[in-house]
Amino acid sequence: MYSTVRTAVLDGINAIPVQVEVDISTGMPVFDMVGNLTPEAREAKERVKTALHNCGIALPAKRITVNLSPANIRKAGTGFDLPIAVAIMMAMGIIDEQKLKGCTLCGELNLNGEILPVSGVLPIVFDEYGRGIEHFIIPHKNENEGKLVCGAKIYGINHLKDIIENLESSDAIFKSGITDSRDCGGKYADFADVNGQKFIKRACEVAAGGMHNILLVGPPGAGKTMIAERMPSILPPLTENEKLELSKIYSVCGLLDNDNTLKVDRPFRNPHYSVTQAALIGGGTKISPGEISLAHNGVLFLDELAEFKGGMLDLLRAPLEEHCIRLSRAGRNVTYPANFLLFGAMNPCSCGYYPDMQRCRCSEPTLRRYFDKVSQPIIDRIDICVEATPLSFDEISSASANETSEDIRKRVISCHEIQKKRYVGETFLYNSKITTDKLEKYCHLNKREQSYMENMYEKLGLTARTYHKILKVARTIADLESCEDIKTKHLNEAICYRSINEKFWGGACG
């Protein structure tokens, strides 16, 4: 007897359809599995055999061949257990094949037949539903995750026997999925808690307005981490597409809660500087997403920037430009989204007090070694670099009301709306993402402003990349003021956001 069941395998955050074929024929009793399987997928043979036995189903003393097609795609994960078991029962005549026609299955089995949850159910259901598959049989603990795809009909099961019993009695076992995007506001701390640092707050507003990368340099206690933790609170809400894409990434990592909600808050990821390469950018034996992908559409906060291991920060150069990460391992290439706002923070030197020479204990060579830990190519990819100065006693003890995150967020949302209207039909949505060939169109300077920037280019020794970033930041500053043209004051403020390069890296703006 021959049977086939549909399932899927993950490729990044996308699902590729897979056919599980089972043939039971005469011959020496043997159970073979083929189809380019990883060791964990090949182990499904023992789990399926034992689970069927403990459910009272004895495999026939015949040749059983299981093929996962197409064979040119590497099959990884434990989600093939359930479709293999169901395909075998179909070939044995226990389950009617017609009742599962147009249905996708996935799930892991333990040895007594219980169905265990698996990672990546959301992208599997979403992509398969887009291919015209409406019915899905998945683990019960993944049921709410599957229901996030509106229109998909989901059946969550706890045990292998549930399939047999329900398919024998009725095929009306599926529940329609309804996307639930409840707003979980109030997750982040408020900028109203931050006293002083008006210049830094303004820089954060500009960074959020155009989704520009930002770096704060300052001594301990200047409020760098406190401000960074509040950055997501001034970003606009995620769109429905952004929620879904972010939720797919967390589903692949097994981090999506089974609470019937998509990820509704912009992520804030704060990896320690001892993070490994695979944990930061992704990779490992299973090629999983890293912190830069988990921060997709949100904020990646790298505190103590100069303490990251040598070369680790340079791994971010390509993702910061391409907004994705391409991971290549033996025989497999995977691409994960990585469109994040980088928020860096670091001390001005090893002891933390440069340029206060009365307190700073660092020698000139020590200072240079410390600054060189953050390479110039990384600095060039950060749009806004500002210094966080120590707070005075009056600022710390001030009882005056500070501007709230909601007030700042309203201006940022208005700025984003201007950009969305301007960039209709383009491949980008924000000022920070303007491609070089579109700069003249969207960041056009009048004669006066052109002359001003020509002088600044020579005076400050700008690089082409830094010059372009100044134009993009100036465009955002103009948008925050609802100004159609970029004025000299906007350019001047944008240049101020690069002025610390001369103090710390030896070049005014790059």
Sequence and secondary structure as in RCSB ss.txt:
>XXXX:A:sequence
MYSTVRTAVLDGINAIPVQVEVDISTGMPVFDMVGNLTPEAREAKERVKTALHNCGIALPAKRITVNLSPANIRK
AGTGFDLPIAVAIMMAMGIIDEQKLKGCTLCGELNLNGEILPVSGVLPIVFDEYGRGIEHFIIPHKNENEGKLVC
GAKIYGINHLKDIIENLESSDAIFKSGITDSRDCGGKYADFADVNGQKFIKRACEVAAGGMHNILLVGPPGAGKT
MIAERMPSILPPLTENEKLELSKIYSVCGLLDNDNTLKVDRPFRNPHYSVTQAALIGGGTKISPGEISLAHNGVL
FLDELAEFKGGMLDLLRAPLEEHCIRLSRAGRNVTYPANFLLFGAMNPCSCGYYPDMQRCRCSEPTLRRYFDKVS
QPIIDRIDICVEATPLSFDEISSASANETSEDIRKRVISCHEIQKKRYVGETFLYNSKITTDKLEKYCHLNKREQ
SYMENMYEKLGLTARTYHKILKVARTIADLESCEDIKTKHLNEAICYRSINEKFWGGACG
>XXXX:A:secstr
 EEEEEEEEEETTEEEEEEEEEEEESSS EEEEESSB HHHHTHHHHHHHHHHHTT    SSEEEEEEE TTS B
 SSTTHHHHHHHHHHHTTSS GGGGTTEEE  EE TTSBEE  S HHHHHHHHHHTT  EEEEEGGGHHHHTTST
T EEEEESBHHHHHHHHHH S   EE           S  GGG  S HHHHHHHHHHHHHT  EEEE  TTSSHH
HHHHTGGGGS    HHHHHHHHHHHHHTT   SSS    S  EE   TT  HHHHHEETTTTEE HHHHTTTSEE
EESSGGGS TTTGGGGHHHHHHSEEEEEETTEEEEEE   EEEEEE SSSSS TT TTT    HHHHHHHHHTS 
HHHHHT SEEEE     HHHHH  S    HHHHHHHHHHHHHHHHHHTTTSS  SGGG  GGGHHHHS   HHHH
HHHHHHHHHHT  HHHHHHHHHHHHHHHHHTT SS  HHHHHHHHHTTTHHHHHHSSS  
